[in-house]
């Protein structure tokens, strides 16, 4: 006997499809990866992702910034990747740092292969990275973005990040605001964003 007699075709298959989608999201979130949509997942990087990550860096950053992005991939911190069934298509580099006794987090780099941009990949990486840093105990999560990078600013804005000026940061960190700037690798022309 059908346990949902009021759900008759074509509603029953649609209901089962929606139930499967939500169940998949919850199971994969618990297991350590997050489904962006049916084509993408976010997971921690593995050593064999290195060549794909370096290719994405080359396609996403100037030679100068690319140098630092590549080197940071192998430093302390966490790297999250977004992948299709077979290929890594984006990454986010996350770092933790201390000011006073408090731990903070930073989404240091976000890059997506040009063929996969504007598909929600960067948003999923920022969301997953922010969640990971907060689960690790970060009091707040920051990012620094080039002022002219409107696409990236929009992604972070949609994920709840807001601009913070020097006075806002000084109120938070006092004179150690300069330690903060050093920790997040603040560069000329960048604005600081804080997750609210």
N, C-alpha and C positions, 0 to 999 in steps of 0.2 A: 504494500500500500504506500502510495506517495505521501511523504510527510508534509508536503506543501501543496495541497490540492488546488489552492487558488492560483498557483503559478503553473500555467499551462503554456505549451509552445505558442509563440516564439519567446515568451518571457522567461521560461525556465533556463534555456541556454544562455541568455543574456545575464540572468541572475548568477548562474554558475561561473560565467566568465568574470564578472565583477568580483565575486567572492574569491576566485583564484588569484586575481590581480592583487587584492588587498592582502590575502594570506601570503603571497610571495614576497611582498614588500616587508611584512612583519617578520617573516622567517629569515630573509636575507639580512635584515637590519640586526637581528639578534646574532646571526652567524658571522658578522664582521664585514659585510659588504652591503651596499645600498643600491637598489635598482633605480636608475634615473628614469628610464622608460624601458620598454621591452627590448631595446637595442643596446643599452649601456648599463654598466655597473661601476660603482666606486669601491675601491679596495686599497689596502696598503700596498705599496710598491714592493716588488721582488727584485733580487739581483739581476735576473734575466731581462728586466724591463729597461736596463740602462741605455741600450742603443736607441730604442724608441723615444725615451725621454730626451736624449741628446738631440735627436732629429727634431723633436717638437721645439726645443730651445732654439735651434738654428733657424727654424721657420717663424719663430715668434718674437725674438729679441734682436736688437742690434748686436754687432760683434762685441762691443764693450760690455753691455748688460748680460749678454749670453755667457761671457767668460765667468762672471760671478754666479749666474744661475746654474751653470754646469757644476761649478765647484761646490755650491751649496747643496746640491743633490746628494753629495757624499759626506757632508758634515753631519753633526748631531741634529736631531729633529726627525720628524716624520714626513714621509712623502706619500700622498694619496694619489692614485691614478684612476682615470676613467677609461674603461675599455669597452670595445665591442666584443663580439664572441671571440675574436682572434687577435685584435690589435689594440694597443694603448693609444688613446686619442687625446689625452690631456692629463695634466698633473697639477697638484698644489703642494708647495713646500711649506711645512709648518714648523715653527720653533717655539720653545718655551724660554722664558727669561725671568729673572728676579729683579725687583726694585724694592728696596727695604727688605722686608721678610715675605712679601707677597709675590706669588707666581702669576705671570701674565703670559698670554699667547699672542702669536702673530702669524697671519697668513702671509708668508714672505713672497712667494711667487705663485702665480696662476698662469698657466699657458694651455692653449687648446690648438690642436692641429687645424690649419686653415680650412680644410674640407669639412670639419665638424663644428665650426663656430655657428653661433646663433641657433643652437639646438638644445640649450639648457645645460650643456656640459659644465661650463664655468660656474653657473649657479649651483649645480649639484656639488661641485668640488668645494666651493666656499661654504655651503651649508654643512657638508660633512666635516670639513676642516674645523669649522667653528664648534660644532658639536663635539668633535674629538678633543679639542683643546680644553673645552669646559669640563668634559668628563675626566680629563687628566688633572683638573684642579685649578685651571686658569681663572683668576678673579675677573679679568676682562680680556677680550680678544681685539687686537688691532690689525691694521693693514696700512701700508703707505703706497699711494698710487700716483702716477704722473698726472699732474693737473689737466693735461690735454687728453688723457685717455678716457674719453667719455663713455665708451662701451664698458670698460672695467668699472668705472665709477658707478654706472647704472646697475651692474651686477651686484656690487657690494651694497648699494643703496636698497635694492630689492630684498637683500638678506638681512636688513636691519642695522647696517653700519651707517654712522653719521660722522660728518667732519668735526674734528676737534682742533682748535687753534692753540697757539702757544700758551695763552692765559688759562685755557681749560686744562691743558696738560700740566701747567705749573701748579695749579690748584690741587691736582691729583698727586703729583710727584715731588713738588717743591723744587729745590735746586737739583734734585736727581733727574729732572726732566732730560738733562743731557745724557745721562746713563741710558735712559729710555730711548732717546734718539739713536744712540750708538747701537743698542740692542736690536732695533727694528731696521737697521741699515738705511735710515732716512737719507735720501739723496736730494740735491737741489731740484726744484721744480715739482716736488711731491707734496701731497696733502696727507695728513694723518686721519685715518678713519677708526672709529671705535664701535664695537658691536654694542647695541643698547638692549 
